[in-house]
Amino acid sequence: MITQYYRPKNLTEALTLIAQPKTYPLGGGILLNQFSNEEYAVVDLQTLALNTIEKKGNLLEIGATVTLQDLLDNAETPDALKKAIKHEASLNTRNVATVAGTLVTSDGRSPFAVIMMGLDAKITLRNSNNEEENIQIGDFLPLREEITENKLITQISIPTNVESAYEYVARTPADKAIVSATLTQWASGRTRLVLGGWGKSPSLAMDGKGAEGLEAAAKNATHDTADQWASAEYRQDVAVTLAKRCLK
Ligand SMILES: Cc1cc2nc3c(=O)[nH]c(=O)nc-3n(C[C@H](O)[C@H](O)[C@H](O)COP(=O)(O)OP(=O)(O)OC[C@H]3O[C@@H](n4cnc5c(N)ncnc54)[C@H](O)[C@@H]3O)c2cc1C
């Protein structure tokens, strides 16, 4: 339960505030506004000008407090990312949820985390000394709780000079994926396959030159994924189909 609310005017002030015990950055507040027995303070990030989306060279720089709907509406947002955002949340949630809050609370079934990992997004943070730190999403997601301690995500950057696709299989079109796949190809031939639909974070199946070995990579990455939603054999089969569909 939120018992104290701060609205800092700059990053330095925000970083000082989140260094206090039980004081968390507030994005859209979807998670932090839930009923909880824990009492905590929140630091609202809305006046820190982190809500911009800018194309710089071959990068799209997305501020931490940009909402999922703002990103969906932006002309520079790749179609595959738009598809994943629509799959992530309904309109009401998209209008409130921020990109940083969504990544921090994501799991392996989150379409947004899957596509961001497929795009090999770079996360920019400010540490308690107000210094900038950058980390690739594949290193960020598994350790996000430790990494964000006393730090603020300020930006997420994705490449724009790539071809990407997002495909999934779910019980219904709006349901969370049982298996999802995203394939990204750079002009250099670099090809990256990320799969989702289980566990705490998406899984990197392949990152190499060209698409050779794509099917084997999809199969390997799903060989041990049985849970209450699907058997590993089912996921292996579907992952191969989705990877090939993305490649097309
Ligand atoms: C009950 C419930 C129902 C939900 N329903 C749906 C749903 O229907 N559809 C759906 O897609 N999702 C749903 N979600 C998940 C929801 O989408 C995510 O929780 C949401 O995207 C988080 O975004 P936010 O900006 O509101 O995060 P917040 O609630 O503001 O923050 C979430 C976490 O991220 C941290 N954080 C936020 N910004 C930063 C930053 N810049 N730097 C570091 N840390 C940061 C916060 O401190 C907090 O720990 C639900 C969650 C809950 C709890």
PDBQT file of the ligand as one rigid body, heavy atoms in Angstrom, charges set to zero:
ROOT
HETATM    1  C1  LIG A 301      -3.507  -7.038 -10.599  1.00  0.00    +0.000 C 
HETATM    2  C2  LIG A 301      -2.745  -6.816 -11.858  1.00  0.00    +0.000 A 
HETATM    3  C3  LIG A 301      -3.425  -6.881 -13.046  1.00  0.00    +0.000 A 
HETATM    4  C4  LIG A 301      -2.733  -6.729 -14.243  1.00  0.00    +0.000 A 
HETATM    5  N1  LIG A 301      -3.431  -6.832 -15.373  1.00  0.00    +0.000 NA
HETATM    6  C5  LIG A 301      -2.795  -6.737 -16.528  1.00  0.00    +0.000 A 
HETATM    7  C6  LIG A 301      -3.486  -6.872 -17.750  1.00  0.00    +0.000 A 
HETATM    8  O1  LIG A 301      -4.693  -7.061 -17.777  1.00  0.00    +0.000 OA
HETATM    9  N2  LIG A 301      -2.780  -6.802 -18.878  1.00  0.00    +0.000 N 
HETATM   10  C7  LIG A 301      -1.436  -6.605 -18.855  1.00  0.00    +0.000 A 
HETATM   11  O2  LIG A 301      -0.824  -6.559 -19.891  1.00  0.00    +0.000 OA
HETATM   12  N3  LIG A 301      -0.780  -6.438 -17.737  1.00  0.00    +0.000 NA
HETATM   13  C8  LIG A 301      -1.409  -6.514 -16.568  1.00  0.00    +0.000 A 
HETATM   14  N4  LIG A 301      -0.702  -6.410 -15.420  1.00  0.00    +0.000 N 
HETATM   15  C9  LIG A 301       0.723  -6.186 -15.478  1.00  0.00    +0.000 C 
HETATM   16  C10 LIG A 301       0.932  -4.763 -15.819  1.00  0.00    +0.000 C 
HETATM   17  O3  LIG A 301       0.820  -4.587 -17.222  1.00  0.00    +0.000 OA
HETATM   18  C11 LIG A 301       2.269  -4.347 -15.459  1.00  0.00    +0.000 C 
HETATM   19  O4  LIG A 301       2.325  -4.441 -14.069  1.00  0.00    +0.000 OA
HETATM   20  C12 LIG A 301       2.459  -2.928 -15.950  1.00  0.00    +0.000 C 
HETATM   21  O5  LIG A 301       2.776  -2.986 -17.334  1.00  0.00    +0.000 OA
HETATM   22  C13 LIG A 301       3.480  -2.217 -15.198  1.00  0.00    +0.000 C 
HETATM   23  O6  LIG A 301       3.634  -0.930 -15.768  1.00  0.00    +0.000 OA
HETATM   24  P1  LIG A 301       3.484   0.340 -14.849  1.00  0.00    +0.000 P 
HETATM   25  O7  LIG A 301       4.123   1.449 -15.623  1.00  0.00    +0.000 OA
HETATM   26  O8  LIG A 301       2.069   0.529 -14.426  1.00  0.00    +0.000 OA
HETATM   27  O9  LIG A 301       4.415  -0.074 -13.624  1.00  0.00    +0.000 OA
HETATM   28  P2  LIG A 301       4.375   0.368 -12.090  1.00  0.00    +0.000 P 
HETATM   29  O10 LIG A 301       3.285  -0.321 -11.359  1.00  0.00    +0.000 OA
HETATM   30  O11 LIG A 301       4.456   1.834 -11.993  1.00  0.00    +0.000 OA
HETATM   31  O12 LIG A 301       5.789  -0.257 -11.679  1.00  0.00    +0.000 OA
HETATM   32  C14 LIG A 301       6.035  -1.656 -11.776  1.00  0.00    +0.000 C 
HETATM   33  C15 LIG A 301       7.435  -1.953 -11.218  1.00  0.00    +0.000 C 
HETATM   34  O13 LIG A 301       8.413  -1.365 -12.063  1.00  0.00    +0.000 OA
HETATM   35  C16 LIG A 301       9.235  -0.464 -11.309  1.00  0.00    +0.000 C 
HETATM   36  N5  LIG A 301       9.564   0.659 -12.188  1.00  0.00    +0.000 N 
HETATM   37  C17 LIG A 301       8.688   1.424 -12.889  1.00  0.00    +0.000 A 
HETATM   38  N6  LIG A 301       9.365   2.334 -13.609  1.00  0.00    +0.000 NA
HETATM   39  C18 LIG A 301      10.680   2.155 -13.355  1.00  0.00    +0.000 A 
HETATM   40  C19 LIG A 301      11.879   2.805 -13.799  1.00  0.00    +0.000 A 
HETATM   41  N7  LIG A 301      11.864   3.819 -14.659  1.00  0.00    +0.000 N 
HETATM   42  N8  LIG A 301      13.076   2.361 -13.333  1.00  0.00    +0.000 NA
HETATM   43  C20 LIG A 301      13.113   1.310 -12.468  1.00  0.00    +0.000 A 
HETATM   44  N9  LIG A 301      12.022   0.662 -12.017  1.00  0.00    +0.000 NA
HETATM   45  C21 LIG A 301      10.820   1.079 -12.456  1.00  0.00    +0.000 A 
HETATM   46  C22 LIG A 301       8.386  -0.058 -10.121  1.00  0.00    +0.000 C 
HETATM   47  O14 LIG A 301       9.148   0.416  -9.038  1.00  0.00    +0.000 OA
HETATM   48  C23 LIG A 301       7.647  -1.352  -9.833  1.00  0.00    +0.000 C 
HETATM   49  O15 LIG A 301       8.483  -2.232  -9.116  1.00  0.00    +0.000 OA
HETATM   50  C24 LIG A 301      -1.344  -6.505 -14.224  1.00  0.00    +0.000 A 
HETATM   51  C25 LIG A 301      -0.685  -6.386 -13.022  1.00  0.00    +0.000 A 
HETATM   52  C26 LIG A 301      -1.365  -6.546 -11.842  1.00  0.00    +0.000 A 
HETATM   53  C27 LIG A 301      -0.637  -6.437 -10.551  1.00  0.00    +0.000 C 
ENDROOT
TORSDOF 0
